Amino acid sequence: MPAELQDVLQTLHALLEKTGRCFQRGALVVDVTDHVRWAQGVVKKGRKRPMQKTHDVFLDAEKWARRRICSPHCPAMTLEARTAQVEVRLSAFKGCGESKKVALVYLFAVNGRTYMYIKLETHPARSVGHVVAAAARYGFKHSGGSKDVATRREDDTAALNLARANRRVFETPSGNVYDTAIRAGSEMYIPSVLLARLISRSSSTS
């Protein structure tokens, strides 16, 4: 039986807690090139949701070009949207001290490699709770979340420094390519080799 997204995320956050990098907020970008069928299965289980412009950077080539942290010296690359945004419900996910009920997910490709964008959220997009939480976070600048968690990607404004920290957590050759040519901000990058380990561990424990 294929590993569920929730199980993979739970395994990832257990690993992150051991490294002292509790990143349960903000976005993840996962290289799913070697696991496209698994990724497509995840998307098929989700519900389509209205586009939120704060989460569409990898679906909009012009926006991505502006946001790439390598700008203005980026290598030429082609961005291609593969799926629409969907919401995947999480039944009992808790990572780094905070519960999440929804994962916002979509697939995109850069120069032939396929990636999955994941944004964990406390409330579904159409709920009142989501509107209130978004207003508090982006309108009134309240940090939100568990006060016991010291590190949040969304609260780190130094994207380049975060990219270096990301590499210290998961040191892989492909990580350097992502950080130097594709990265659009403070998202955490999960290379294909790590995803394989997460899926394997999640499948064996589910």
Beta strands, then each sheet from edge to edge (+ up, - down):
strand 1: 27-31
strand 2: 47-48
strand 3: 79-81
strand 4: 86-95
strand 5: 98-110
strand 6: 113-121
strand 7: 188-190
sheet 1: 2+ 4- 5+ 6- 1+ 7+
sheet 2: 2+ 4- 5+ 3-
end
